[in-house]
Amino acid sequence: MRPARLTVLTAAAVVAALTAVTGCAEKSDVGSNGTINVAATDTACEVSKKEFPAGKATIEVENKGSKVTEVYVLFPDGRIVAERENIGPGTKASITAEIKAGDYEIACKPGMKGDGIKQQVKATGTGTVEKRSPELDAAVAAYRQYVEAQAEETLPKAQAFADAVKAGDVEAAKKAYAPSRIGWERTEPVAESFGDIDPKVDVREDGLEAGQEWTGWHKLEKALWVDNTIGDAEKKLADTLIADLTDWKKKVGTAEINPASIANGAKELLDEVATGKVTGEEERYSHTDLVDFKANVEGAQKAYELLKPTAAKNDPELAKTLDTQFAALNTLLDKYRADKAGYDFTSYDKVGEPERKELSDAVNALAEPLSKLAAAVAK
């Protein structure tokens, strides 16, 4: 979910292929090694060129401002090509991404609010990336199948949740709520790439933009756990949720997917855990955060496993570290669920601060090496 984030992950790396956002003079330069340097402040985003070569790109970003920022590369229709959230003040970040030839819009969002500072940019050249290995082509195809399957599986679970809401059955709706979100949470970066859908279905109340109507799961969550009642407005909202999720299911097959976006998406899922689930902000009324937590980890691990043949070949030590840290985090999560194969997790309000710190440390231990996965598959 992309509401306002209050926690910053260090080593959050930015986005893809760039050039510039800002009304300021261009000050950054493309390095001799082809790296694009980006300097972000509270009022500008200084990037090397308004035109840059299509293909694989390494972006080095430094946040010189006082606010947490995020950076997007957008298609003309608003779909997200690449993004990075939670770039903390005074931190540097790096990401490897793929950009095809064409026109784009770059948006920097100091404070992670609003439309950001935007500029039209262009990727030039043949629009192709050097031929991938068969194993990476297979990884892309398999990941596309995975995200489509998650959307397919989500709809009936969401419908069960909506049906319980429309029947006025509070307890049945509470029981169906967390399961209805698992497929979304496993593939959230792809879902978020369609910028208009995430704010409709997964925004929290404090993440609303000016004039935005609050819809989606979390408004229903509040009605169920805080108001403990269902009225006509909630029943209508349940139908709206299904309509928006159906739209997501129709669009997910058109998502821009490549090895870099798969790897970067895995890291974004860990960022989601660190900034929403570990803190208890995501499911603040239902306290079902650990269900989302597990789904995020599962999605990240699926992405890694598909890319692992290439990553292990190019950087065997990284693959060993990722294997170890995924196993450690999963073992830790197992402490909080009744059935090792299910999703009956401890209510997060019952998890103490020392235990939350332990979970946070395990997430950070995985997030740091996971941030290197895109570079490993791009070698």
C-alpha positions as CSV (number, residue, x, y, z in Angstrom):
1,M,0.0,0.0,0.0
2,R,1.3,3.4,-0.8
3,P,0.0,5.8,1.9
4,A,2.3,8.2,3.8
5,R,5.1,6.2,5.4
6,L,6.5,7.2,8.7
7,T,9.5,4.9,8.9
8,V,12.5,5.1,6.6
9,L,14.6,2.1,5.4
10,T,18.2,3.0,4.8
11,A,19.7,1.7,1.6
12,A,16.5,2.2,-0.2
13,A,17.5,2.5,-3.8
14,V,15.8,4.4,-6.5
15,V,14.2,3.8,-9.7
16,A,14.9,3.5,-13.1
17,A,16.7,5.1,-15.9
18,L,16.6,8.7,-15.5
19,T,16.8,12.0,-16.2
20,A,15.3,14.6,-14.6
21,V,12.7,16.1,-12.7
22,T,12.7,19.7,-11.7
23,G,12.6,23.3,-12.5
24,C,16.3,23.5,-11.5
25,A,19.4,23.5,-13.6
26,E,20.9,20.2,-14.5
27,K,23.8,19.6,-12.2
28,S,24.3,15.8,-12.1
29,D,26.2,14.0,-14.8
30,V,26.3,10.6,-16.3
31,G,29.4,9.0,-15.0
32,S,32.1,7.6,-17.3
33,N,30.8,4.1,-16.4
34,G,27.3,4.9,-17.6
35,T,25.9,5.5,-14.1
36,I,23.2,8.2,-13.8
37,N,23.5,10.4,-10.8
38,V,20.4,11.9,-9.2
39,A,20.4,14.5,-6.4
40,A,17.1,14.9,-4.6
41,T,16.1,17.9,-2.4
42,D,12.9,19.1,-0.8
43,T,12.2,21.3,-3.8
44,A,13.9,19.6,-6.8
45,C,15.2,16.5,-8.3
46,E,18.4,17.1,-10.3
47,V,19.2,14.4,-12.8
48,S,21.8,14.2,-15.5
49,K,19.9,14.4,-18.8
50,K,16.5,15.0,-20.3
51,E,17.4,12.3,-22.8
52,F,19.1,9.0,-21.9
53,P,19.9,5.8,-23.6
54,A,17.3,3.0,-23.4
55,G,18.3,-0.3,-21.9
56,K,19.8,-1.3,-18.6
57,A,20.5,1.6,-16.3
58,T,22.2,2.0,-12.9
59,I,20.9,4.9,-11.0
60,E,22.8,6.4,-8.0
61,V,20.6,8.6,-5.9
62,E,21.4,10.9,-3.0
63,N,18.7,12.5,-1.0
64,K,20.1,15.9,0.0
65,G,16.8,17.2,1.4
66,S,15.2,17.0,4.9
67,K,12.2,15.0,3.8
68,V,11.7,11.3,2.9
69,T,11.3,11.2,-0.8
70,E,10.2,8.8,-3.5
71,V,10.9,8.7,-7.3
72,Y,8.8,7.3,-10.1
73,V,9.3,6.7,-13.8
74,L,5.9,6.8,-15.4
75,F,4.4,5.9,-18.8
76,P,2.4,8.7,-20.4
77,D,-0.8,7.0,-19.2
78,G,0.4,7.0,-15.6
79,R,1.4,3.4,-15.3
80,I,4.6,2.9,-13.2
81,V,7.7,1.8,-15.0
82,A,9.8,1.8,-11.9
83,E,9.8,3.4,-8.4
84,R,11.5,3.6,-5.1
85,E,9.9,4.8,-1.9
86,N,11.3,5.7,1.5
87,I,14.6,7.3,0.5
88,G,15.6,8.9,3.7
89,P,17.3,12.3,4.2
90,G,21.0,12.1,3.9
91,T,20.9,8.5,2.4
92,K,22.2,7.2,-0.9
93,A,20.6,4.5,-2.9
94,S,21.2,2.5,-6.1
95,I,19.0,0.5,-8.4
96,T,19.4,-1.4,-11.6
97,A,16.4,-1.1,-14.0
98,E,15.4,-1.6,-17.6
99,I,13.8,1.2,-19.7
100,K,12.7,0.8,-23.3
101,A,12.9,3.6,-25.8
102,G,10.1,6.1,-25.6
103,D,8.6,9.1,-23.8
104,Y,8.2,9.1,-20.0
105,E,7.4,11.3,-17.1
106,I,9.6,11.4,-14.1
107,A,8.1,12.3,-10.7
108,C,9.9,13.1,-7.5
109,K,7.8,13.3,-4.4
110,P,9.5,15.0,-1.4
111,G,7.5,14.0,1.7
112,M,5.9,11.2,-0.4
113,K,2.8,13.2,-1.0
114,G,1.0,14.7,-4.0
115,D,1.8,14.5,-7.6
116,G,5.4,15.4,-7.2
117,I,7.8,17.4,-9.3
118,K,7.4,16.2,-12.9
119,Q,9.2,16.5,-16.2
120,Q,8.9,14.9,-19.6
121,V,11.9,12.8,-20.5
122,K,12.9,10.5,-23.3
123,A,14.8,7.2,-23.5
124,T,16.5,7.0,-26.9
125,G,18.0,4.2,-28.9
126,T,16.8,0.8,-30.3
127,G,14.6,0.3,-27.3
128,T,16.0,-3.2,-26.7
129,V,18.1,-4.7,-23.9
130,E,20.8,-7.1,-24.9
131,K,19.5,-10.6,-25.4
132,R,18.6,-12.3,-22.2
133,S,19.6,-15.8,-21.2
134,P,16.9,-18.5,-21.6
135,E,16.7,-18.9,-17.8
136,L,15.9,-15.2,-17.4
137,D,13.3,-15.4,-20.2
138,A,11.8,-18.3,-18.3
139,A,11.9,-16.3,-15.0
140,V,9.9,-13.4,-16.6
141,A,7.3,-15.8,-18.1
142,A,6.9,-17.7,-14.8
143,Y,6.6,-14.5,-12.7
144,R,3.9,-13.2,-15.1
145,Q,2.0,-16.4,-14.6
146,Y,2.5,-16.0,-10.9
147,V,1.0,-12.5,-10.6
148,E,-1.9,-13.4,-12.9
149,A,-2.6,-16.5,-10.7
150,Q,-2.5,-14.4,-7.6
151,A,-5.1,-12.0,-9.0
152,E,-7.3,-15.0,-10.1
153,E,-7.1,-16.4,-6.6
154,T,-7.8,-13.1,-4.9
155,L,-11.2,-12.4,-6.6
156,P,-13.2,-15.3,-5.1
157,K,-11.7,-14.6,-1.6
158,A,-12.5,-10.9,-1.9
159,Q,-16.0,-11.9,-3.1
160,A,-16.5,-14.0,0.0
161,F,-15.4,-11.0,2.1
162,A,-17.8,-8.7,0.2
163,D,-20.7,-11.1,0.4
164,A,-20.3,-11.3,4.2
165,V,-20.2,-7.5,4.4
166,K,-23.3,-7.2,2.2
167,A,-25.1,-9.8,4.4
168,G,-24.4,-7.7,7.4
169,D,-22.5,-10.5,9.1
170,V,-19.7,-8.8,11.0
171,E,-18.0,-11.9,12.3
172,A,-18.0,-13.6,8.9
173,A,-16.6,-10.5,7.3
174,K,-13.8,-10.2,9.9
175,K,-12.9,-13.9,9.3
176,A,-12.8,-13.4,5.5
177,Y,-10.9,-10.0,5.6
178,A,-7.2,-11.1,5.9
179,P,-7.4,-14.1,3.5
180,S,-8.9,-11.7,0.9
181,R,-5.7,-9.7,0.9
182,I,-3.0,-12.4,0.6
183,G,-2.7,-12.5,-3.2
184,W,-2.6,-8.7,-3.4
185,E,0.1,-8.5,-0.7
186,R,2.2,-11.1,-2.5
187,T,2.3,-9.1,-5.7
188,E,1.8,-5.6,-4.5
189,P,4.6,-3.9,-6.5
190,V,2.9,-5.1,-9.7
191,A,-0.5,-4.1,-8.5
192,E,0.9,-0.6,-7.6
193,S,2.3,-0.2,-11.1
194,F,-1.2,0.6,-12.1
195,G,-1.2,3.9,-10.2
196,D,-5.0,4.4,-10.1
197,I,-5.9,1.1,-8.5
198,D,-3.8,1.0,-5.3
199,P,-5.2,4.2,-3.9
200,K,-8.7,2.9,-4.4
201,V,-8.3,-0.5,-2.7
202,D,-5.4,-0.3,-0.2
203,V,-5.0,3.2,1.0
204,R,-5.1,4.0,4.8
205,E,-7.0,7.0,6.1
206,D,-3.8,9.0,6.8
207,G,-2.6,8.3,3.2
208,L,-5.5,10.1,1.4
209,E,-4.6,12.9,-0.9
210,A,-6.6,16.1,-0.8
211,G,-10.1,15.5,-2.1
212,Q,-9.7,11.8,-2.4
213,E,-12.6,9.6,-1.3
214,W,-11.6,6.8,1.1
215,T,-12.5,3.4,-0.4
216,G,-11.1,-0.1,-0.2
217,W,-10.2,-2.7,2.3
218,H,-9.0,-0.4,5.1
219,K,-12.2,1.6,5.3
220,L,-14.1,-1.6,5.7
221,E,-11.6,-2.8,8.2
222,K,-12.3,0.3,10.4
223,A,-16.0,-0.3,10.1
224,L,-15.7,-3.9,11.2
225,W,-13.3,-3.5,14.0
226,V,-13.9,0.0,15.3
227,D,-17.6,0.5,14.6
228,N,-18.4,-3.2,14.8
229,T,-21.3,-2.7,12.5
230,I,-22.2,-2.7,8.8
231,G,-24.5,-0.2,7.2
232,D,-25.7,0.6,3.7
233,A,-22.5,2.6,3.0
234,E,-20.3,-0.4,3.8
235,K,-22.4,-2.7,1.6
236,K,-22.0,-0.3,-1.3
237,L,-18.3,0.0,-0.6
238,A,-17.9,-3.8,-0.8
239,D,-19.3,-3.8,-4.3
240,T,-16.8,-1.0,-5.2
241,L,-13.9,-3.0,-3.8
242,I,-14.9,-6.0,-6.0
243,A,-15.2,-3.7,-9.1
244,D,-11.7,-2.2,-8.5
245,L,-10.1,-5.6,-7.9
246,T,-11.8,-6.9,-11.0
247,D,-10.2,-4.0,-12.9
248,W,-6.8,-5.0,-11.4
249,K,-7.3,-8.6,-12.5
250,K,-8.0,-7.4,-16.1
251,K,-4.9,-5.2,-16.1
252,V,-2.3,-7.3,-14.4
253,G,-1.4,-9.3,-17.6
254,T,-0.3,-6.0,-19.2
255,A,2.2,-5.1,-16.5
256,E,5.7,-4.3,-17.6
257,I,7.8,-7.2,-16.2
258,N,11.5,-7.8,-16.7
259,P,14.3,-9.3,-14.5
260,A,15.1,-6.0,-12.9
261,S,11.5,-5.2,-12.1
262,I,11.1,-8.6,-10.5
263,A,14.1,-8.1,-8.4
264,N,13.3,-4.6,-7.4
265,G,9.7,-5.6,-6.6
266,A,11.1,-8.2,-4.2
267,K,12.9,-5.4,-2.4
268,E,9.8,-3.2,-2.4
269,L,7.9,-6.0,-0.7
270,L,10.4,-6.0,2.1
271,D,10.1,-2.2,2.3
272,E,6.4,-2.7,2.7
273,V,7.0,-5.1,5.6
274,A,9.4,-2.6,7.3
275,T,7.2,0.5,6.9
276,G,3.8,-1.0,7.5
277,K,3.6,-4.4,8.9
278,V,6.4,-4.4,11.5
279,T,5.2,-1.1,12.8
280,G,1.5,-2.2,13.0
281,E,0.4,0.7,10.9
282,E,-1.1,-1.4,8.0
283,E,-3.7,-3.3,9.9
284,R,-4.2,-0.9,12.8
285,Y,-7.8,-2.0,13.5
286,S,-7.8,-5.7,12.7
287,H,-4.2,-6.4,13.9
288,T,-3.8,-8.9,11.1
289,D,-0.4,-7.5,10.1
290,L,1.4,-10.8,10.3
291,V,-0.8,-12.3,7.6
292,D,0.2,-9.4,5.3
293,F,3.8,-9.8,6.5
294,K,3.9,-13.4,5.5
295,A,2.3,-12.7,2.1
296,N,4.9,-10.0,1.4
297,V,7.7,-12.3,2.3
298,E,6.2,-15.1,0.1
299,G,6.0,-12.8,-2.8
300,A,9.6,-11.6,-2.4
301,Q,10.8,-15.2,-2.0
302,K,9.0,-16.3,-5.2
303,A,10.6,-13.5,-7.1
304,Y,14.0,-14.4,-5.8
305,E,13.6,-18.2,-6.4
306,L,12.7,-17.5,-10.1
307,L,15.9,-15.3,-10.5
308,K,18.1,-17.5,-8.3
309,P,19.6,-19.6,-11.2
310,T,21.1,-16.5,-12.7
311,A,21.9,-14.8,-9.4
312,A,23.7,-17.9,-8.0
313,K,25.8,-18.1,-11.2
314,N,26.7,-14.4,-11.1
315,D,27.0,-13.9,-7.4
316,P,27.0,-17.2,-5.5
317,E,27.7,-15.5,-2.1
318,L,24.7,-13.3,-2.5
319,A,22.5,-16.3,-3.2
320,K,23.8,-18.1,-0.2
321,T,23.1,-15.1,2.0
322,L,19.6,-14.7,0.6
323,D,18.9,-18.4,1.2
324,T,20.0,-18.0,4.8
325,Q,18.1,-14.8,5.5
326,F,14.8,-16.0,3.9
327,A,15.0,-19.1,6.0
328,A,15.7,-17.2,9.2
329,L,12.8,-14.8,8.6
330,N,10.4,-17.6,7.8
331,T,11.4,-19.5,10.9
332,L,10.8,-16.5,13.0
333,L,7.4,-15.9,11.5
334,D,6.5,-19.5,12.2
335,K,6.6,-18.7,15.9
336,Y,3.5,-16.6,15.5
337,R,1.2,-19.0,13.6
338,A,-0.8,-22.0,14.8
339,D,-0.5,-24.0,11.7
340,K,2.8,-24.0,9.8
341,A,1.0,-24.3,6.5
342,G,-1.8,-21.8,7.2
343,Y,-2.4,-18.2,7.9
344,D,-3.7,-18.3,11.5
345,F,-1.3,-15.8,13.0
346,T,-1.1,-14.1,16.4
347,S,-3.0,-10.8,16.5
348,Y,-0.3,-8.2,16.2
349,D,-1.4,-6.2,19.2
350,K,-0.3,-9.3,21.3
351,V,3.2,-9.0,19.9
352,G,5.5,-7.1,22.3
353,E,8.1,-4.5,21.4
354,P,11.1,-6.8,21.9
355,E,9.5,-9.3,19.5
356,R,8.7,-6.6,17.0
357,K,12.3,-5.4,17.2
358,E,13.4,-9.0,16.5
359,L,11.1,-9.2,13.5
360,S,12.4,-5.8,12.3
361,D,16.0,-6.9,12.6
362,A,15.3,-10.0,10.6
363,V,13.6,-8.0,7.8
364,N,16.5,-5.5,7.6
365,A,19.0,-8.4,7.5
366,L,17.2,-9.7,4.4
367,A,16.4,-6.3,2.8
368,E,20.0,-5.3,2.5
369,P,21.3,-8.2,0.4
370,L,18.0,-8.3,-1.5
371,S,18.7,-4.8,-2.7
372,K,21.6,-6.3,-4.6
373,L,19.6,-8.9,-6.5
374,A,18.8,-6.7,-9.5
375,A,22.4,-5.9,-10.1
376,A,23.3,-9.6,-9.8
377,V,20.9,-10.7,-12.5
378,A,21.9,-7.8,-14.8
379,K,25.6,-8.9,-14.9
